[in-house]
């Protein structure tokens, strides 16, 4: 003999609760679940406001990194060695004195 919930070795589907469909109980359950979720969310927001108002701010990794001063090394950028021997193609300064004066002004502004 096979169990009552099986026919020819295949499990049978449960019957549809027609009374629940007619009474809109699924809708009522869904609406109640949405209300409960909304109430829970409001409670969490109240808890969060209490936490912030208690003047205790949680430090995150980002906030700690913002406070920390990072030491930077002034190292020159890497260049390919073969380009170090190449002379400039254009010389836009009339003489060396004008070039030195322009470079000194540039370094002062930086």
C-alpha positions as CSV (number, residue, x, y, z in Angstrom):
1,X,0.0,0.0,0.0
2,X,1.2,3.5,-0.8
3,X,0.7,6.4,1.6
4,X,-2.3,8.8,1.3
5,X,-0.2,11.7,0.0
6,X,1.1,9.6,-3.0
7,X,-0.7,8.3,-6.1
8,X,1.2,5.8,-8.3
9,X,4.5,6.8,-6.5
10,X,4.0,10.6,-7.3
11,X,3.2,13.0,-4.5
12,X,-0.1,14.7,-4.8
13,X,-0.5,18.5,-4.7
14,X,-2.1,19.9,-1.6
15,X,-5.6,21.2,-2.1
16,X,-6.1,24.9,-2.6
17,X,-7.6,26.6,0.5
18,X,-10.6,28.1,-1.3
19,X,-12.0,29.6,1.9
20,X,-8.8,31.6,2.4
21,X,-9.0,32.8,-1.2
22,X,-12.6,33.9,-0.9
23,X,-12.0,35.7,2.4
24,X,-8.9,37.6,1.1
25,X,-6.9,36.2,3.9
26,X,-3.7,36.2,1.8
27,X,-4.1,40.0,1.2
28,X,-4.8,40.6,4.9
29,X,-1.6,38.6,5.8
30,X,0.4,40.5,3.3
31,X,-0.9,43.9,4.5
32,X,-0.2,42.9,8.1
33,X,3.4,41.8,7.2
34,X,4.0,45.1,5.5
35,X,2.8,47.0,8.5
36,X,5.0,45.0,10.8
37,X,8.0,45.6,8.6
38,X,7.2,49.4,8.5
39,X,6.9,49.4,12.3
40,X,10.2,47.6,12.7
41,X,11.9,50.0,10.3
42,X,10.6,53.0,12.3
43,X,11.9,51.4,15.5
44,X,15.4,51.0,13.9
45,X,15.4,54.6,12.8
46,X,14.5,55.7,16.3
47,X,17.3,53.5,17.7
48,X,19.8,55.1,15.2
49,X,18.7,58.6,16.2
50,X,19.2,57.7,19.9
51,X,22.7,56.4,19.0
52,X,23.7,59.5,17.2
53,X,22.2,61.8,19.8
54,X,24.2,60.1,22.5
55,X,27.3,61.8,21.0
56,X,29.0,58.5,20.4
57,X,29.9,58.2,16.7
58,X,31.2,54.9,15.5
59,X,34.6,55.1,13.9
60,X,34.8,53.3,10.5
61,X,38.0,52.5,8.6
62,X,37.3,55.4,6.3
63,X,37.0,57.9,9.0
64,X,40.1,56.7,10.7
65,X,42.1,56.9,7.4
66,X,40.9,60.5,6.9
67,X,42.3,61.5,10.3
68,X,45.7,59.8,9.7
69,X,48.3,61.9,8.0
70,X,50.0,60.0,5.2
71,X,53.7,60.8,4.6
72,X,54.5,61.1,0.9
73,X,57.8,60.5,-0.6
74,X,59.1,63.1,-3.1
75,X,60.5,60.7,-5.6
76,X,61.0,61.4,-9.3
77,X,58.8,59.6,-11.8
78,X,60.2,56.7,-13.6
79,X,61.4,57.3,-17.1
80,X,62.8,54.9,-19.6
81,X,66.6,55.1,-19.6
82,X,66.9,55.5,-23.4
83,X,65.0,58.7,-23.3
84,X,67.4,60.4,-20.9
85,X,70.0,60.9,-23.6
86,X,67.6,62.6,-26.1
87,X,68.0,66.4,-26.4
88,X,64.9,68.6,-26.7
89,X,63.7,69.1,-30.2
90,X,62.6,72.7,-29.7
91,X,64.3,75.6,-27.8
92,X,61.6,78.2,-27.1
93,X,63.6,80.5,-24.9
94,X,65.8,83.2,-26.5
95,X,68.7,82.5,-24.1
96,X,69.7,80.6,-20.9
97,X,69.0,83.6,-18.7
98,X,65.4,83.9,-19.8
99,X,65.0,80.1,-19.3
100,X,66.4,80.3,-15.7
101,X,64.2,83.2,-14.9
102,X,61.0,81.5,-16.1
103,X,61.9,78.3,-14.2
104,X,62.5,80.2,-11.0
105,X,59.1,81.9,-11.3
106,X,57.5,78.6,-12.0
107,X,59.0,77.0,-8.9
108,X,57.9,79.9,-6.7
109,X,54.3,79.6,-7.8
110,X,54.2,75.9,-7.0
